């Protein structure tokens, strides 16, 4: 197998398997709203919009899948940037997807998950375009959540844009 020259070295011993376990628990009181517990954090909730029979009190499970994607990209961008010594001030991510709601309603032949997904990533950096492209390639190679969407054959439109580091105005609490 030929190795892509733009893919950076792994940040872990590639010959030693290291399994990580993730665990969540949830409860649903016979409705659309679900209470979810992750480690010792405050509970998070999912629900459906009222237009789909929910109570519209929390993000939908599919919206939380998009939350997982942009959150995972943020983590992987940080890790890859550190490995590459890539200097950046911040990142803005915007994601949108389309689903045919007939799928989750049980219509045969209609997939019950996303058909398309658009992800816009703006990196605030003064690095070169070539280095940004290398960062992007490595993030897309490593991001577990992005690769779940790819494996599910979701049509992905991912764009990476570079803006000056001085333009960054993000706020992460």
Backbone torsions as a table, in degrees:
resi	resn	phi	psi	omega
1	UNK	NA	127.6	179.5
2	UNK	-80.6	134.4	-178.8
3	UNK	-96.1	131.5	179.1
4	UNK	-66.2	127.3	-177.6
5	UNK	-65.7	-19.3	-179.7
6	UNK	-86.0	-12.3	178.9
7	UNK	-82.3	122.2	-177.1
8	UNK	-76.4	164.2	-179.7
9	UNK	-61.7	146.5	175.8
10	UNK	-61.1	152.1	179.0
11	UNK	-96.9	22.0	-179.3
12	UNK	-149.7	157.9	177.1
13	UNK	-63.1	113.3	-175.4
14	UNK	-71.7	-10.8	-177.0
15	UNK	-96.2	-8.6	-177.9
16	UNK	-111.6	116.0	179.3
17	UNK	-67.2	133.9	180.0
18	UNK	-135.0	104.3	-176.8
19	UNK	-87.6	132.8	174.2
20	UNK	-114.0	134.4	-179.0
21	UNK	-106.6	132.7	174.5
22	UNK	-114.3	138.8	-176.6
23	UNK	-138.5	131.2	172.5
24	UNK	-133.2	157.1	173.4
25	UNK	-134.9	153.7	-174.5
26	UNK	-146.4	161.4	173.7
27	UNK	-139.9	141.6	-179.5
28	UNK	-135.5	120.5	-176.6
29	UNK	-90.9	60.2	174.9
30	UNK	54.6	51.2	177.8
31	UNK	-156.8	-161.2	-179.8
32	UNK	-93.6	-15.0	-177.8
33	UNK	-89.1	128.4	179.3
34	UNK	-123.4	134.2	176.3
35	UNK	-97.2	127.7	-174.3
36	UNK	-123.3	133.4	179.2
37	UNK	-113.1	127.8	177.0
38	UNK	-122.7	121.7	-176.6
39	UNK	44.0	-132.1	-178.3
40	UNK	-108.6	26.2	176.7
41	UNK	-80.0	163.6	172.2
42	UNK	-59.2	148.1	-179.8
43	UNK	-59.6	150.7	170.6
44	UNK	-115.6	159.7	-175.6
45	UNK	-130.4	153.1	168.4
46	UNK	-127.6	155.6	179.5
47	UNK	-157.7	-179.3	175.2
48	UNK	-116.6	152.9	174.0
49	UNK	-60.6	154.2	178.9
50	UNK	-62.7	-25.5	177.9
51	UNK	-67.9	-16.5	178.0
52	UNK	-113.6	20.9	175.7
53	UNK	91.1	5.5	180.0
54	UNK	-94.0	-172.4	178.5
55	UNK	-104.2	-0.7	175.2
56	UNK	55.6	42.5	-178.6
57	UNK	-106.6	-0.9	-179.0
58	UNK	-162.8	166.5	176.4
59	UNK	-60.7	151.4	177.1
60	UNK	-74.2	160.4	175.4
61	UNK	-55.9	-38.0	178.7
62	UNK	-68.3	-36.1	175.0
63	UNK	-64.5	-36.9	178.3
64	UNK	-69.5	-25.3	172.9
65	UNK	-65.1	-37.9	176.6
66	UNK	-69.8	-37.6	174.4
67	UNK	-58.2	-44.6	179.3
68	UNK	-61.4	-39.3	180.0
69	UNK	-63.7	-52.0	-176.7
70	UNK	-69.9	-33.0	176.3
71	UNK	-66.3	-43.2	178.9
72	UNK	-64.8	-43.0	177.4
73	UNK	-59.0	-40.8	178.2
74	UNK	-59.2	-44.0	179.0
75	UNK	-65.5	-46.3	-176.8
76	UNK	-69.4	-37.4	175.6
77	UNK	-57.8	-46.2	179.2
78	UNK	-58.6	-48.2	-178.6
79	UNK	-64.4	-44.5	179.9
80	UNK	-67.6	-41.9	178.9
81	UNK	-59.8	-42.4	177.0
82	UNK	-61.5	-45.2	-179.2
83	UNK	-63.3	-34.9	-179.2
84	UNK	-87.7	-7.5	-170.9
85	UNK	56.9	43.8	-179.9
86	UNK	-91.8	120.0	-175.6
87	UNK	-92.8	125.8	176.9
88	UNK	-147.9	153.6	-178.3
89	UNK	-90.0	-28.3	-178.8
90	UNK	173.9	178.2	-178.2
91	UNK	-140.4	139.3	169.1
92	UNK	-112.1	135.1	179.4
93	UNK	-126.0	139.6	177.7
94	UNK	-136.3	131.8	-175.6
95	UNK	-133.8	142.6	177.6
96	UNK	-144.6	143.7	179.8
97	UNK	-137.2	164.9	175.5
98	UNK	-128.4	139.3	177.5
99	UNK	-138.1	142.3	172.3
100	UNK	-86.8	107.7	-172.7
101	UNK	-66.3	-7.3	174.3
102	UNK	-67.1	-29.2	-179.5
103	UNK	-59.8	-56.1	178.3
104	UNK	-65.4	-14.5	177.9
105	UNK	-90.4	2.8	171.6
106	UNK	95.5	13.1	179.2
107	UNK	-74.5	118.8	-179.4
108	UNK	-57.6	140.7	177.6
109	UNK	84.5	-5.5	178.0
110	UNK	-106.3	122.0	-178.3
111	UNK	-65.7	138.0	-176.9
112	UNK	-88.0	21.8	179.6
113	UNK	-141.0	-176.5	-172.6
114	UNK	-56.4	141.8	172.3
115	UNK	-94.0	-44.9	-179.1
116	UNK	-133.8	157.3	178.3
117	UNK	-148.4	130.2	175.3
118	UNK	-112.8	128.1	179.5
119	UNK	-127.7	120.5	177.6
120	UNK	-110.0	123.6	-179.0
121	UNK	-119.2	121.2	177.5
122	UNK	-111.4	119.9	179.5
123	UNK	-106.8	125.4	179.9
124	UNK	-92.9	102.6	-173.6
125	UNK	-153.8	157.9	172.7
126	UNK	-108.4	12.4	175.0
127	UNK	-68.6	166.7	179.6
128	UNK	-73.8	161.2	176.0
129	UNK	-61.1	-38.4	179.0
130	UNK	-61.3	-41.9	178.4
131	UNK	-68.8	-36.2	175.9
132	UNK	-62.2	-42.7	179.5
133	UNK	-63.5	-37.4	176.9
134	UNK	-67.3	-41.1	175.6
135	UNK	-58.5	-50.3	-178.0
136	UNK	-58.4	-46.3	-178.7
137	UNK	-60.4	-41.3	-179.2
138	UNK	-73.0	-36.8	176.9
139	UNK	-64.5	-46.8	-179.7
140	UNK	-64.8	-30.9	177.1
141	UNK	-70.4	-37.2	-171.9
142	UNK	-96.3	-23.0	-170.9
143	UNK	-68.6	113.0	-178.6
144	UNK	-60.3	-42.9	-176.5
145	UNK	-70.1	-42.3	177.4
146	UNK	-59.1	-41.1	-179.0
147	UNK	-70.0	-24.9	171.7
148	UNK	-64.2	-43.6	178.0
149	UNK	-64.7	-42.0	178.5
150	UNK	-61.9	-45.8	-179.7
151	UNK	-63.6	-28.3	178.4
152	UNK	-82.7	4.3	178.2
153	UNK	62.2	35.9	173.2
154	UNK	-78.0	130.1	178.8
155	UNK	-69.0	112.5	-174.8
156	UNK	-104.2	133.1	172.0
157	UNK	-121.7	99.5	-176.5
158	UNK	-110.4	125.9	177.7
159	UNK	-122.0	140.6	177.5
160	UNK	-117.1	126.9	179.7
161	UNK	-124.2	142.5	178.7
162	UNK	-106.8	131.9	172.6
163	UNK	-128.7	158.4	-179.7
164	UNK	-59.0	141.0	178.3
165	UNK	-56.9	-33.6	-178.8
166	UNK	-66.6	-19.2	-178.8
167	UNK	-81.5	-11.7	-174.6
168	UNK	-65.7	128.1	179.8
169	UNK	-129.5	16.5	-177.1
170	UNK	-63.3	159.8	-180.0
171	UNK	-139.8	111.7	177.8
172	UNK	-112.6	119.2	-179.9
173	UNK	-91.0	NA	NA
